[in-house]
């Protein structure tokens, strides 16, 4: 049997589950959506309207900007991790101690 699991309950094609996830993120005002469509196909251009950053293809300028975006996302991830690490412990003993290096 071919194409099993290719359709959802409404019988609409589910060709790429990442598109469903991006669609859900696009309607959440708290989400910052960054999209890189390296293939440059027809699946992702509609996300350009809601994405903070959208790149298509593998041209040098697009890839250089992608590296910049990934660096920014990495820095934000580290910032959030540090903020979570400084939050009070559940046992009420205050701020977690810094790990020894």
TORKOL-4160 file (C-alpha; in steps of 0.2 Angstrom, whole numbers, padded with zeros to 4 digits, m for minus):
101
<pt num="1" X="0000" Y="0000" Z="0000"/>
<pt num="2" X="0007" Y="0017" Z="m0005"/>
<pt num="3" X="0004" Y="0034" Z="0003"/>
<pt num="4" X="m0002" Y="0027" Z="0020"/>
<pt num="5" X="m0003" Y="0041" Z="0032"/>
<pt num="6" X="m0003" Y="0054" Z="0019"/>
<pt num="7" X="m0019" Y="0062" Z="0024"/>
<pt num="8" X="m0026" Y="0069" Z="0040"/>
<pt num="9" X="m0043" Y="0067" Z="0047"/>
<pt num="10" X="m0050" Y="0080" Z="0035"/>
<pt num="11" X="m0043" Y="0071" Z="0020"/>
<pt num="12" X="m0032" Y="0085" Z="0016"/>
<pt num="13" X="m0014" Y="0080" Z="0011"/>
<pt num="14" X="m0001" Y="0081" Z="0024"/>
<pt num="15" X="0015" Y="0082" Z="0013"/>
<pt num="16" X="0026" Y="0090" Z="0026"/>
<pt num="17" X="0022" Y="0090" Z="0045"/>
<pt num="18" X="0035" Y="0105" Z="0047"/>
<pt num="19" X="0023" Y="0116" Z="0037"/>
<pt num="20" X="0009" Y="0112" Z="0050"/>
<pt num="21" X="0020" Y="0117" Z="0064"/>
<pt num="22" X="0026" Y="0133" Z="0056"/>
<pt num="23" X="0007" Y="0137" Z="0052"/>
<pt num="24" X="0004" Y="0135" Z="0071"/>
<pt num="25" X="0019" Y="0145" Z="0076"/>
<pt num="26" X="0014" Y="0159" Z="0063"/>
<pt num="27" X="m0002" Y="0163" Z="0072"/>
<pt num="28" X="0006" Y="0164" Z="0089"/>
<pt num="29" X="0011" Y="0182" Z="0093"/>
<pt num="30" X="0024" Y="0176" Z="0105"/>
<pt num="31" X="0034" Y="0166" Z="0092"/>
<pt num="32" X="0048" Y="0172" Z="0082"/>
<pt num="33" X="0048" Y="0163" Z="0065"/>
<pt num="34" X="0064" Y="0161" Z="0055"/>
<pt num="35" X="0063" Y="0151" Z="0039"/>
<pt num="36" X="0077" Y="0145" Z="0028"/>
<pt num="37" X="0071" Y="0137" Z="0012"/>
<pt num="38" X="0087" Y="0130" Z="0005"/>
<pt num="39" X="0079" Y="0121" Z="m0009"/>
<pt num="40" X="0070" Y="0137" Z="m0015"/>
<pt num="41" X="0054" Y="0127" Z="m0019"/>
<pt num="42" X="0036" Y="0132" Z="m0018"/>
<pt num="43" X="0032" Y="0126" Z="m0001"/>
<pt num="44" X="0038" Y="0140" Z="0010"/>
<pt num="45" X="0037" Y="0157" Z="0001"/>
<pt num="46" X="0020" Y="0160" Z="0010"/>
<pt num="47" X="0029" Y="0160" Z="0027"/>
<pt num="48" X="0039" Y="0175" Z="0021"/>
<pt num="49" X="0024" Y="0186" Z="0026"/>
<pt num="50" X="0024" Y="0181" Z="0044"/>
<pt num="51" X="0043" Y="0176" Z="0047"/>
<pt num="52" X="0055" Y="0188" Z="0055"/>
<pt num="53" X="0068" Y="0181" Z="0044"/>
<pt num="54" X="0065" Y="0172" Z="0027"/>
<pt num="55" X="0079" Y="0165" Z="0016"/>
<pt num="56" X="0077" Y="0155" Z="0000"/>
<pt num="57" X="0090" Y="0146" Z="m0010"/>
<pt num="58" X="0109" Y="0144" Z="m0006"/>
<pt num="59" X="0116" Y="0160" Z="m0013"/>
<pt num="60" X="0131" Y="0167" Z="m0003"/>
<pt num="61" X="0121" Y="0182" Z="0004"/>
<pt num="62" X="0107" Y="0171" Z="0011"/>
<pt num="63" X="0119" Y="0158" Z="0019"/>
<pt num="64" X="0129" Y="0172" Z="0027"/>
<pt num="65" X="0113" Y="0179" Z="0034"/>
<pt num="66" X="0107" Y="0162" Z="0040"/>
<pt num="67" X="0124" Y="0160" Z="0050"/>
<pt num="68" X="0120" Y="0177" Z="0058"/>
<pt num="69" X="0102" Y="0172" Z="0062"/>
<pt num="70" X="0109" Y="0155" Z="0069"/>
<pt num="71" X="0122" Y="0165" Z="0080"/>
<pt num="72" X="0108" Y="0176" Z="0086"/>
<pt num="73" X="0097" Y="0161" Z="0091"/>
<pt num="74" X="0111" Y="0152" Z="0099"/>
<pt num="75" X="0115" Y="0168" Z="0110"/>
<pt num="76" X="0096" Y="0169" Z="0114"/>
<pt num="77" X="0096" Y="0151" Z="0119"/>
<pt num="78" X="0111" Y="0154" Z="0131"/>
<pt num="79" X="0103" Y="0169" Z="0138"/>
<pt num="80" X="0087" Y="0160" Z="0142"/>
<pt num="81" X="0096" Y="0145" Z="0149"/>
<pt num="82" X="0106" Y="0157" Z="0161"/>
<pt num="83" X="0089" Y="0165" Z="0166"/>
<pt num="84" X="0082" Y="0148" Z="0170"/>
<pt num="85" X="0097" Y="0143" Z="0180"/>
<pt num="86" X="0096" Y="0158" Z="0191"/>
<pt num="87" X="0078" Y="0155" Z="0195"/>
<pt num="88" X="0074" Y="0150" Z="0213"/>
<pt num="89" X="0074" Y="0131" Z="0216"/>
<pt num="90" X="0058" Y="0122" Z="0220"/>
<pt num="91" X="0064" Y="0117" Z="0237"/>
<pt num="92" X="0064" Y="0135" Z="0242"/>
<pt num="93" X="0083" Y="0136" Z="0245"/>
<pt num="94" X="0086" Y="0151" Z="0234"/>
<pt num="95" X="0096" Y="0153" Z="0218"/>
<pt num="96" X="0105" Y="0138" Z="0212"/>
<pt num="97" X="0124" Y="0139" Z="0215"/>
<pt num="98" X="0135" Y="0141" Z="0200"/>
<pt num="99" X="0143" Y="0125" Z="0194"/>
<pt num="100" X="0161" Y="0124" Z="0198"/>
<pt num="101" X="0173" Y="0124" Z="0183"/>
